Amino acid sequence: MAKTLIELKEVTENSDTYERQNTKLQRDLTLALEKLEEMTQEAERYAQEALNSQKQLADSEQKREEFMIQAQETIKQLILLFSINFF
């Protein structure tokens, strides 16, 4: 009977130990999942910022091209105007 009580005590102690370990692992997993969620949101935010930057760059390039065309047209008009006035 004493041997059975000792074994029961060991099983109970092991069960308590495993329960504490399980609780700790669950907490650790919850924290890891929360951190993963934060990192995912941060990555999504950076991806959106990158897309916004690419769009702004494309818009700037388009405006640059438009200004270049306007400048060329202005230069052509000035050359034509000067050639008419001087000749």
N, C-alpha and C positions, 0 to 999 in steps of 0.2 A: 504494500500500500504506500509506503514511504517513497519507493522508487517512482510510482505513478504520480505522486504529488510533486516530486522533483521534476519529472518530465513535463507535467502540466505547468509548473512554474516557468520552466525554460520556454515552453511553447508560448505562454502568455508574454514573457519578456521579449521573445523574438517577434511576436505579433505586434507588440507595442513599438519595437524598434522599426519594423517594416512600415508600420502606420506613420511614424514620424518621418521616415525617409520618403514615403509616398506623398505626404503632405508637403514636404520641402520640394520634392520634384514637381509637384503640381504648381506650387508658387513660382518656382524657377521657370517652368514652362509658360505660365501666364505672363510673367515679366518678359520672357523672350518673345512671345507673340505680340505683346504691346510694343516692344522695341521694333519688331519687324514691321508692324503697322506704321509706326512713326517713320521708319526708314523708307517704306513704300510711298507714303505720302510725300516725303521730301524728294524722292526720286521723281515722282510725278510732277511735283512743282518745278524741279530743275528742267525736266523734259518740256514742260509748257513754256518756261522762260526761254529755252533754246529755240523753240518754235517761234515764239514772239520775236526773238532777236533775228531769226532768219527772215521773217516777214518784214521787219523794219529794214533790214539790209536790202532786201529785194525792192522795197518801196523807195529807199534812198537811191539805189542804182537806177530805177526807172526815172525818178526826178532828175538825176544827174544827166541821163540821156536826153530828157526833155529840154533841160537847160542848154545842153550842148547844141541841140538842134536849133533852139531859139537864138543862141549866140551865132551860129553859122548863118542863119537867115538874116540876123541883124548886120553881120559883117558884109554879106552879099548886098544888102540894101544900101549900106554906107558906101561900098565900092561903086555901086551903080550911081548913087547920088553924086559922089565926088567926080566920077568919070563924066557925068552929064554936065556938071557945073564947070569943070576945068577944060572940057574939049568942045 
